[in-house]
Amino acid sequence: MLTELKREAYEANVALPRHGLINLTFGNASALDRRRGIFAIKPSGVAYAALRPADMVLVDLEGKIVEGKLNPSSDTPTHRRLFRAFQAIGGVVHTHSSHATAFAQAGRPIPVFGTTHADYFFGDVPVTRKLTAQEIAHAYEWETGNVIAERFAKGRLAPADFPGVLVNRHAPFTWGPTVAVAVEVAVAVECAAHLALMSLALAPGLVRLEPALLARHFQRKHGPAATYGQARRG
């Protein structure tokens, strides 16, 4: 099972540059085995083209390296914090995709202007507050996870309804029940950011999507009443 976990993490990581979400070695993906409390994550600083499934590092939810000869991603504490905060998720993705990162650097949420965005988020892609100087100096990557958890707690946001966030001055993190879904959400976040910037260029005073249309598009793909896709046949 842990070999399969490594393979899932590997497939997710190499999908990121294929989707145009990665420059250089920025970004990472992790896959969690919730029952064992172990996740597989990309090793730090290794080029995506050079990655192999065996290179993935196994880490437990206490931060101990369980298996691996390489150092895990420098963002490992953030992934670990998110896995501990959001009990239903099984994968986390971090990218520096250009358009989404532009919103993060500006400290602005990605506004929901259309149904493409609404298919994945039940509103704006949220943004965190800035980290304090003390948080940056103390345990930066763990504190990054803390400000994400804080944003969701204070905003009463459900991680399933808002499967990603922009870290102020930094970049996006996304998640899902599996790491493959987290990759899909990362693609959607970058697409939504790009569309939002183009929409604002065409219509600077554009208002957000009407609540009824937002709800219709989000709920037809998510939740118990979802109608999108193929129903399982007995």
C-alpha positions in Angstrom: 0.0 0.0 0.0 2.8 2.4 0.7 4.4 1.7 -2.7 1.0 2.6 -4.2 0.9 5.8 -2.1 4.3 6.8 -3.5 3.1 6.1 -7.0 0.0 8.3 -6.4 2.2 11.2 -5.2 4.6 10.7 -8.1 1.9 10.8 -10.7 0.4 13.9 -9.1 3.8 15.7 -9.0 4.7 15.0 -12.6 1.2 16.1 -13.7 1.9 19.6 -12.5 4.4 20.7 -15.1 2.3 18.8 -17.7 -0.6 21.1 -16.9 1.6 24.2 -17.0 1.4 24.9 -13.3 5.1 24.7 -12.4 8.2 26.7 -13.2 11.6 25.3 -12.2 11.0 23.2 -9.0 8.4 25.5 -7.5 5.5 23.4 -6.0 4.8 19.9 -4.7 2.1 17.4 -4.2 1.4 14.9 -1.4 -0.9 11.8 -1.0 -2.1 10.7 2.4 -2.9 7.2 3.7 -5.3 8.4 6.5 -5.6 5.0 8.2 -1.8 4.7 8.6 -1.3 8.5 9.2 1.5 8.6 6.6 1.8 10.7 3.5 4.1 10.6 0.5 5.5 13.9 -0.8 8.0 15.2 -3.4 11.6 15.5 -2.3 13.0 19.0 -1.9 14.6 20.7 -5.0 14.5 17.7 -7.3 13.7 18.5 -10.9 10.3 17.1 -12.0 11.9 15.5 -15.1 14.3 13.5 -12.8 11.6 12.3 -10.4 10.9 8.6 -9.9 8.2 7.0 -7.7 10.9 5.6 -5.4 12.1 9.2 -4.7 8.9 10.1 -2.9 9.5 10.6 0.8 7.1 9.1 3.4 6.3 11.2 6.4 3.9 10.7 9.3 1.5 13.2 10.7 3.9 14.0 13.6 6.6 15.1 11.1 8.8 12.0 11.3 10.4 10.7 8.1 9.2 7.1 7.8 11.0 6.2 4.6 13.2 7.9 2.0 16.8 8.8 1.3 16.1 12.3 0.2 14.9 15.3 2.2 11.2 16.0 1.8 9.8 19.2 0.3 10.4 22.3 2.4 6.6 22.7 2.4 6.1 19.4 4.2 5.0 21.1 7.5 2.3 23.0 5.6 0.9 19.8 4.0 1.1 18.1 7.4 -0.8 21.0 9.1 -3.5 20.8 6.4 -3.9 17.1 6.7 -4.4 17.5 10.5 -6.8 20.4 10.1 -9.0 19.1 7.3 -9.9 15.5 8.2 -11.7 14.6 5.0 -8.8 15.4 2.6 -6.4 12.9 1.2 -4.1 15.0 -1.0 -2.6 18.5 -1.1 -1.1 20.4 -4.0 1.0 23.5 -3.9 1.9 25.4 -7.1 3.2 28.9 -8.1 1.0 29.0 -11.2 1.2 32.4 -12.7 -2.3 33.9 -12.7 -3.3 32.4 -9.3 0.0 33.5 -7.8 -0.6 37.1 -9.1 -3.8 37.2 -7.0 -2.0 35.7 -4.0 0.8 38.3 -4.3 -1.7 41.1 -4.4 -3.5 39.7 -1.4 -6.8 39.4 -3.2 -9.2 36.5 -3.5 -10.1 35.2 -7.0 -13.6 36.6 -7.5 -16.3 34.2 -8.8 -17.4 35.8 -12.1 -18.6 32.8 -14.0 -19.7 29.2 -14.1 -16.3 27.8 -14.9 -15.2 29.0 -11.4 -18.5 27.9 -9.8 -18.0 24.3 -10.9 -15.2 24.0 -8.3 -15.7 26.7 -5.6 -18.9 27.8 -3.9 -17.7 31.4 -4.0 -14.4 33.4 -4.3 -11.1 31.5 -3.9 -10.2 32.8 -0.4 -7.0 34.5 0.6 -5.3 34.3 3.9 -4.0 37.2 6.0 -0.3 38.0 5.8 2.0 36.1 8.2 3.5 38.2 10.9 7.3 38.7 11.2 7.3 36.4 14.3 5.4 33.6 12.4 7.9 33.9 9.5 10.9 33.7 11.8 9.6 31.0 14.1 8.2 28.1 12.0 7.4 29.5 8.6 6.0 26.5 6.8 4.0 25.3 9.8 2.6 28.8 10.3 1.6 28.9 6.6 -0.6 26.0 7.4 -1.9 27.7 10.5 -3.0 30.8 8.6 -4.8 28.6 6.1 -6.6 26.8 8.9 -7.3 30.1 10.6 -8.9 31.6 7.5 -11.2 28.6 7.2 -12.2 28.6 10.9 -12.8 32.3 11.1 -14.7 32.4 7.7 -16.6 29.3 8.6 -15.6 27.9 5.2 -16.0 24.2 4.5 -12.9 22.7 2.9 -15.1 20.7 0.5 -16.9 23.8 -0.7 -13.7 25.8 -1.0 -11.0 23.2 -1.9 -8.1 25.7 -2.1 -6.7 28.9 -0.9 -4.3 31.7 -1.8 -1.6 32.3 0.8 -1.1 36.1 1.0 2.2 37.1 -0.8 2.8 33.5 -1.6 0.8 31.2 -3.9 -2.1 28.7 -4.0 -2.6 25.4 -2.1 -5.4 23.0 -3.2 -6.7 19.8 -1.8 -9.2 17.0 -2.3 -10.2 13.5 -1.2 -7.3 12.2 -3.3 -4.2 13.9 -4.6 -5.5 13.4 -8.2 -8.5 15.6 -7.3 -6.2 18.2 -5.7 -4.3 18.4 -9.0 -7.6 18.9 -10.8 -8.5 21.7 -8.4 -5.1 23.3 -8.9 -5.8 23.4 -12.7 -9.2 24.9 -12.0 -7.8 27.6 -9.7 -5.3 28.7 -12.3 -8.0 28.7 -15.0 -10.4 30.8 -12.8 -7.6 33.3 -12.0 -6.7 33.7 -15.7 -10.4 34.2 -16.7 -10.9 36.6 -13.8 -8.0 38.8 -14.9 -9.2 38.8 -18.5 -12.8 39.5 -17.4 -11.6 42.5 -15.3 -9.6 43.8 -18.2 -12.8 43.8 -20.4 -15.2 44.9 -17.7 -13.4 46.6 -14.7 -16.6 47.0 -12.8 -17.8 43.5 -13.3 -20.0 42.1 -10.4 -19.8 38.6 -9.0 -21.8 35.8 -10.3 -25.5 35.7 -9.3 -26.0 33.6 -6.2 -28.7 31.4 -7.9 -26.4 30.6 -10.8 -23.4 30.0 -8.5 -25.5 27.5 -6.4 -26.8 25.7 -9.5 -23.4 25.1 -11.0 -21.7 24.2 -7.8 -24.4 21.9 -6.4 -24.9 20.0 -9.7 -21.3 18.7 -9.4 -21.0 18.4 -5.6 -23.0 17.0 -2.7 -25.7 14.4 -2.4 -27.9 16.0 -5.1 -25.2 16.2 -7.7 -26.3 15.3 -11.2 -23.1 15.8 -13.2 -21.3 12.8 -14.6 -22.4 9.2 -15.0 -24.4 7.5 -12.3 -23.2 4.1 -11.1 -25.2 1.2 -12.4 -25.9 -1.8 -10.3 
